Amino acid sequence: MSTEFHKLLFEISEALVTEELAALKFLSLDHVPRRKLEAIHEPKAFLEVLQEKDMIGAGNLFFLKELLYRIHRIDLLTAQLGSSREEMERELRGRAQVSPYRQLLYGIAEDLTSEDVRSVKFLLQKQLPKTKLQENASMLQLFLEMEINGIIKEDNLTMLKDILQRFRADIKKKIDAYEEKKRENYSREEVRYPVSVSVHPEEKGAEGETAKQHGKIYKMKNIPHGYCLILNNHIFRNPRYNREGTLQDGEAVKRVFKWLQFETIEYMDLEGKKIYETIKEYSKKDHRNMDCFVCFIFSHGEKDKIKGVDDECVNIEDLVSCFTGTNCPSLAGKPKVFIIQACQGSVRHPSVAVESDCSGPLEVDASPLTSIPDKADILIGMATVEDYLSYRSRKTGSVYIQSLCEKMELLCPQREDLQTILTEVNNAVAKRELEGSKQMPKITSTLLKKLVFEVPQ
């Protein structure tokens, strides 16, 4: 990267103070994981993280401009980045990368006086621990704690309104205006489906029930329906870690998703950095003429991370975050599915005496996922719950993936939705005995509708 670009970032970082850094971190929470931001204590490190996340670059300074505009550093915006307040106001129409929710909370924090903040702390005594309500805690810090504890979220600001109504009704009205605008946007974007009306409305049956439920099903109208991306790590640089049986998993997934009319692509044996780059590449594609995105990841790993064949790790949260509505707008409102075959620890589930289903020696993988970004329209299916092993046959593939593919071939023609199918998979895998142990898969979902895969006639 150019010396001029680094010099520019250095000069901007030198001009920022502690309170402004806190504001920048807060405004960036939709783009950078919270735990990564918590580890940042000076502006240079913050700008470095934005570069790592591809949020800024030598030819891409829009997000940095927006951040400086939001924190009212128009002097830096003008002197260092050559933009005026008026130019930014024009550019931000329809292009803002800081969400209206973050803008609202930051604006409220700016409007509250020191006395107001003390009042908020007093009214939160039953909801937050005393250690979080210290005299030096800022309003932005309080908002962060309220989010962590589920007191406020993008679609639920009721408690914050109740608090502000007691002493700052003028600011409470700002939240009312935000919520009203949000409702207007939803009503404009709502998809309306034609509903057939029966001559005998009291009649019930398969067709009537389907029509009733149709508005709650994600649309599947395009061919192909979307990408099915498979990242399959088989041969590692250290041969001890080769994952025999994973080729069978890849073949099973390709068979099922080609049948379901997805554009199916498999990448083999990727290094850690390449895993992230590949996911990022697909998040930047134009998905406007597609209905869905599906990603399978098969590899080793460790807590919260997937390992590349070079033993380098990538955070699973970072991979999933590439597909939030902000980072991948052409998939906003459409389902994003991630299926991860990997362990989440080294503990074995105890087994009761049941007949063995195994047809050969089993191996384990190691890679966990303990949290996902709290974004809509994302489903993650994991081979096992936290801290436990998952199993893979060297001959026939992993227990979880093979069961999933079998259930999809059986239940998709019956128009069962994906969560129902995954629940069936959970049940099937949980019943099996795996070399004296058991395995319990896990589903984590923020889907807002049913995801039903259309089977070609």
Secondary structure, DSSP 8 states (H G I E B T S, - for coil): --HHHHHHHHHHHHH--HHHHHHHHHHTTTTS-HHHHHT--SHHHHHHHHHHTTS-BTTB-HHHHHHHHHTT-HHHHHHTT---HHHHHHHTTTT--S-HHHHHHHHHHHH--HHHHHHHHHHTTTTS-GGGS-TT--HHHHHHHHHHTTS-BTTB-HHHHHHHHTT-HHHHHHHHHHHHHHHHHHHHH---------SSTT--SHHHHHHHHGGGB----SSS-EEEEEEE----SSGGG--TTHHHHHHHHHHHHHHTT-EEEEEES--HHHHHHHHHHHHTS--TT-SEEEEEEE--EETTEEE-TTS-EEEHHHHHHTTSTTT-GGGTTS-EEEEEE--SSSB-EE--S------S-EEE-----------TTEEEEESS-TTB--EEETTTEEHHHHHHHHHHHHHGGGT--HHHHHHHHHHHHHH--BTTEE---EEEE--SSB-------
